[in-house]
Amino acid sequence: MKSPKETKIFKFAKIPLPYILNMGRIILVIFVLGVILAAGVFLSENVSRHDAERPTHKTPALEPLAKHLSRATIPVSVPIAAIGEALERKTPKQESGSRKNSLGRPFARSELSWNLSRSRLQVSGRSGALDIATELSGETRATGAIQLARKVDFSKSGNVLASVSLTASPTLETNWRVSPNLSEVKIDIQRADIPIKRIGNLDVRGDILPGVRITADALRTQFNQSVARSDFFEQAARKGWKRLCGSTPLGEDSDLWLETRPVVARAAQVRIARKDIRATIGIEVETRILTEQTQPECPFPRTLLLEEPKPGSFEIIMPTIIDYETLERKLAEEVVGKSLGKNISIAIKAIRVHPYGEKLLLETEVAVEAKILSGTEAKGTLYVVAEPELDAETQTITLENVALDIDSQNMLLLMAGKAAEPLLLEAVSKRLPFDLEPKLEELRDGAEDAILALSSENISVTGKVNRVRLTRLDVGPEHLRLVLTSEGRVRARVQAIP
């Protein structure tokens, strides 16, 4: 089963344009007339035919390109405010508890209870850690009996003010999990007084503290375990992985598709700043440009590779092709049909392109006409050999070392004399280069649209394609193969944590 055809960089309308070279010497008219009369071919039309034998040179199949993975290093930032919102939703807002007979003398029996509410969580960042703090306020109540001269029942309440804080130093793990690494909980009860007659203000801070600590430590342990087990980071990565796996149209009116297949995932450890948490995600992607939409298979990696942080950037390397029909249309557009010269001219009537080893063979239908002797014409097929070269600086494809093969040289000499050969070769070579810049600009814009398409409800992705360049050209039996390299930068920002 053949794979989808890879990109055709050019799309040109087939609109032939004449091109004729001027011979400029009247003596050639007489020479050509003599050849025509001597040949006796198509004599009734005063036309002679001179076809060179087509040279052969087998073009081997293109060697597979060494595998070049496209790479993207994406800085990802998570606002600390978004982390605070997520913690706020998941942290209980009430704390209550009780203890029996913890008050000691003079209480014959007692039960101490409390019911506290927390304030909104305050989450702030500093180098290497997140600080999480909240205020507790509420009521504590003591009930029981006081042993004085006699037992006296009582039930009194008082206010409680306290603060709770801890720090988190999150780290990424190779199994796509996040370890929160929570510190011990710090609890400071500033006030917990109960006014009782004959006793005065009863300070129960020390009695409440163990119960509050038990609850806080249980919440800390629960949170540590839930975050460590949570697959939020993996699921977010899987969604991004899935979005990268596929093909994206390059422009609204383009029939080109950018296929991306992620294969490796990397990440740098979490860094905490004052307003956000930052991480760097690195992805290695196999990319190519196709003429139809595809859905490749992209298994998600089980292991996340951890490395040092790198600047956000990407380099996308894509093989693409120009088929020989496209080359023919472009050359025909430039050289076919125009008539140049005063007394005698050479016109290229048609041109076809064939591979010829590592070069190209241009099969040209030519006509030599003597204008003084109206109707006198010689026609033939000649073969021009040329080397296609990519000018990396100007981003153009040119034909270099253009020459007629030996048999074609003899035929052209017979048809038009020595002066015709340089004119014919100039007509072929000087009507190139192919200017690739307009198409590369279209691809650049399409790539930026593809980057923006990676954004989702909770994650915004922005990027800039700095340049798109062609870096290699090879001659194959069916097409020219080129390598396209795109460079730029990209970053992502998490807007909200579910």
N, C-alpha and C positions, 0 to 999 in steps of 0.2 A: 504493500500500500504506500503510495507516494505521500510524502508530507506536503502540507500546504505550500503553494508557491510563495517564496519570500518576496520582499518588497521590490516593486518597480519604482525606482526613484523618480523617473520622469513620466509625465503623461502629456504627450504632444499630439495635436491634431495632425492628420496626414494631409498636409497642404503642400504639394510639390512646388518649388520655386526654381525657375530656370537659372542655369549658370553656364556660360560659354567663355572659352579663353581665346583671345585674339592672336592669330598667327602673324599677321602684319607684313607678310612679304609676298609680292605678286608671283615670284618664281615658284612658290609652293603650289599655287593654283594650277600652273602648267604641269607640275610634277604629279599632283593628285589626279588631274585629268588623264594623264598618260596611264597611270595605274588602273584607273577605272576602265578605260578602253581596253587595256590589255587583259584584264581579268575576265571580262565578258559575262560577269554574273549580274543578274537583274539589269541586263543591258537596256531593256525597253524603258526602264525607269531611270537610267543613268546613275545607278547606285551599285557600288561594289561592297563586298562583305569580307571582313578580316577579323576572325575570332582567334584569340590566343588560347592555347591549351591551359586549362585550369591546373595550377600547381597544387600538389597535395602535401600536407604536413599534419600528421595526427596530433590532435590536442588531447592530452591525457585528462582524465577526470580530476577535478580539483581535490587536493589533499584536504582532509578535515582540518578546520582551524583548531589550533590549540585552545583548550577550553579557557575562556576568559569570563570570569564571573563579574557581573556588575555589582558594585558595592554602594550601599547607602548607610551613612552614619547619621542618626536622627536624634538630636537633643529633645528630650521629653521633659516638660515641666508640669508639676502638679501644684496649683496654688494651695498654700497652707489653709486658706479660707475654705477651700473645698474639702480638705481633710477634716477641718473642724466641723463642717456641716454633716459629714458622714458619721463622725464620732458622736455628734449631738443626737443623731437619730438612733444610734445603737446603744447608748449608755442610759441605764435606768435613771429616772429623775427623782425617785423616792427611796429613802432608806429608813427602815424601822427595825426595832429589836427590843429585847427585854432581858433582864437578869433578876433572879430571885435571891433574896437574903445576901446581897452583896454589900449592904451598908454598914453592917456590924453594929456595935453598941452605939447608942442606947436603944437601937431598934430591936424589938422582940421578934418581929418578922417584917419583911419588906419585899416589895417588887418594884424594880426600876424599869421604866419603859421610855422609849423615845420614838419620835416620828419626825424625820428630817427631809427637807427638799433641797436639791442642789440648784445653784444658779447655772446660767449658760456656761458651757465649757470655754475656757480661754486657751487657745492653741497658738503658740509662737515658735519661731525657729531661731536657732543659733547654730554656730558651726558644729556640726556633728550630731545634733540632737534636736528633738522636738520637746518643748515643755508644755505639759497639759495641766491645767489647774481649774479648780472650781471652789465656790463657797457653799457651805452647808448652813442652813438655818432651820429652826423648828422648835419643837416643844419636847421637854422631858417631864415625866410624871412619876412621883414616888407615892406608893400606897402601902399601908401596913399598920403596925402598932408600935408605939413608943413606950418603953418600960421606964416610967418615972416612979412616982409614989404608987401609981397604979398604971395599968396599961391604958393607953389613949390611942384610939384609932385615928388615922389621918389619911388624907389624899390631897396632895399639893403638886403644883406644876410650876415649871420655870422655863425660861428661854435658853436656847442653845445657839451658839455661833461657832463655826469651825471652818477650816480650810483643808483641802486635800490637793496634793500635787504629785506628779511623777514625770519621768522623762522617757522618751522612746528614741532608740537609735536603730532605725530599720535597716536591714540589709537584704539584698537579693540573694537567692539560693539557686543552685544549678538545676533544681527540679521545678523551676518556675513559681516558687513560693516566696513570700516575703516574711522574714522573721522580724517582729516588732522590737524585740529586745527591751522590754519594759523594765524600768528600775523598780526598787522597792517603793511602796506608797508612803508618802510623808503625810501624816495627819496632825494637825494642830488645832486642838479645841480651845478656843480663847475664852469661852464662857459656857457654863452649864450649872447655874445656881437655882436652888429651889428654896424659897422662904418658908420656914416651918416655925410655928409658935413654940416658944420655950427653947428652941434650938438655934434659931437664927437662920442665916442663909447657908443652905447645905450645898457644898461644892461636890458635884458628882462627875466632874470631868474624868477623873481616873476610873470611875465605874463605867462610864459610857465608852471610853476609848477602846477597850478590848473588843467590845461588840462591833463598833464601827470598823475596827481594823480587820476583824474576821470577814465582814461583808466586803470591805474594799479589797482585801487580798484575794477573796474568792472571785470578785469581778476582774481583778488583774489577771489571775490565772486563766479565767474563762476567756478573756479578751486575747491573751497571749496565744492560747491554743486555737481560738477561732480564726485569728489572723494567720497563724502558721499553717492551718489547714485550708484556709480560704484559697480558692482557685481563681479569684478575681483577676489577678495579674495574668495568669495563664489564659483565661477566657478572653480577656481584652487582647492579648497577643494573638490568640487563635482567630479572633474576628479580623484583626489587621492582616494576618497571614492569609486568610481566606479572601480578603479584598484584594490583596496583591496577586493572588493566583488567578490568572485569567487573561483576557485581552481587552484593551481599551481602545476605542476609535481615536485616531489622531486627527481631530478636527471634524466639524459638522459635515463638510462636503467631501471629505477624504474617504477613499476606500481602503485606507491603510489601517492596520491594527497593531498596537504594541502589546506583544505577549510577554508577560512576566511570570516567572516561576521561582519563588523563593526557595532556597535550599539550606541556608545556614543562618542561625540567629546568634547574636552576640550582645553583651550588655556590659556597661561599666557600673560600678557600685553607686549606690544612692549618695548624693551630696545634698546637704541641707543648708539652705540660705535663710535669710530673714523672712522672706515672703513666699518662698516656694521650695519644693523638693525637686531636685533635678536628677535625671538619669540619662544615660546615653544608650540608645538601642542601635545595634549594627545589624544589617541584613545583607546577605549575599544572594544575588538573584540572577538566574539565567534569563536573558532577554533576547528577543528577536522581533523583527517587523514582518508581518504577514499581510496577505491580501484578503484574508477572511478571518472571521471570529473563531477562536478555539477555546477549549476548556481543558488546560493541562492538569495533571495530577500533581499535587503539592503536599506530601505528607508532612505533618507538623513535627518539628524536632523534639525528641524527648528530653534533650539536655540543652540548657542555656549556657553558652560559653561566656565566662566572665573575663574581662580584660580591662586595661587602663582606659580612662576616658579620652575621647578624640574629638576634634572639632567637627561640627555638623557639615557634612558634604556628601555628594554622591558622584559616582562615575559609572555611567551606563554604557556598555559596549554591545552593539548590535550588528550582526552580519546582515547585509542587504544585497540586492542584485539589480543590474540593468540588463534586460534581455537584448538580443541582437536585433529584434524587430524594432525596438525603441531606438536603437542606434541608427538603424536604417532610416526611420522616419525623420530623425533629427538631421542626419546628413542630407537626405533628399530635400528637406526643407531649405537647406542652405545652398546646395550646389546644383540641383537638377533644374534644367530648363532655361536658365538665363543665357543670353547670347552676347558674346563680347567679340570684338575684332572688327577690322575694316574690310579687308579683302578676303580673308579666310578665317575661320573660327573653328574651335572645337567645343562641342556641347556635350555635357554628360546628360544622357537621357534617362538613365535609371542607375541605381546603386544598391547593392546588396552586401551584407556584412557576414563573414564567416570566421570562425576561429581558425588560427593557423599557428599551431604550436603555442608559444607564449605571445604571439603577435596576432594581428587581425589581417584578414584578407578581404580587400574591398573589390567586389566584382562590379565593374563599371561598364555600362552600355554607352558608347561614345559615337558621335557623328561628326565628321569633318566635312565642311561645306565651303566650296569656292564661290564667293558671292559675285565675282565678275562673270563667271560662266554659270548662269542661273540653272539650277536643277542638278548640278554636278555634286555628288555627295558620296562619301565613303562611310560605312558603318562597321562597328566591330565591338567585341567584348575584350576588355583589358583587365588585368589584375594588378592591384596596388597592395603592397605589403606595408603595414604600419605598426608601430608599437604604441598602445594606449598608455598614457602616464597620468598619474594623479599629482597635481601641483597642490601640495598641502597648504602652502601659504595663501594662494589665491582661491583655493577650493574650486578648481576647474579640472576637467579632463581634456588632455590634448593628445594629438597624434604626432608622434616623433619618429624620426628616421624613416620617413615615407619614401618608398622606392617602388618602381615597376619591376616585376619579375622579368627574367631574361626574354622569354617568348613574347611577353607583352611589349617589351622595349623594341623588339624587331618589328612587331606588327605596327606600332605607332610610328616608327621610322618609315615604314613602307607607306603608311597612310598620310603622314603629315610632315616628315622630316625631323631633324634633330631639335629644332626650336620648340617643338610641341611638348616634349617630355617635362621640362621644368614648369611649364604653364599648367599642365594637367596636375602635377603633384602639388603645386601651389594652390590650385583650386580645391583640392581635397583637404590639405592640411590647414590652410589659413582660415577656412570656414568653421573650424573648431577654435576655441574651446567651448565645452559645455559649461555654462555657469550654474553651479549647484546651489548658490546662496539662497535664491528664492525658495527652493524646496526645503532647504535646511531650516529656514525661518518658519515655514509651515510646521515642520516637525517639532521645532522648539516650542511654538505656541501650543501644539497638541500635547507635548509632554508636560507643560505647566498645568494644562487642564486636567491631565491624568493625576497629577499630584494633588490638586484641589479635590478631586473626586474621592480621595482617601478619607476625607473628613466624615465624621459621623455625628450623631446627636450630642455625645458627651466629649468628643475629641475634635479639635480643629487642627488641620494640617496645612501649613503654608510652605511655599518653596519658590525658588527662582532658578531657571535654567540659564546659566551664564553663557554657554556656547555649545553648539553642535558642530562637530567636525568629522570629515571623512579622513581616515588615517591609513587606508590600505586599498589596493586594487589588484585583482588577480584575473587572468583570462581562463575561462573554463569552456568546455565543449558546448554548453547551452547558453551561457550568459557570462557577463562580467560580475565578479563578486567584489563588493566593497565592505569595509568595516566602518561603522558609524559610532562615534564616541560623543556622549553627552555629559557635560559637567555642570554642577550647580550646587545648591544648598537647600536643605529642607529641615523643618522643625515641627514639633507637635506640642500641643498644650491641652491638658485634660481640663475640661470646663467643670465637670461634676463627677462625683464618684457615686455610683448606684448604691 
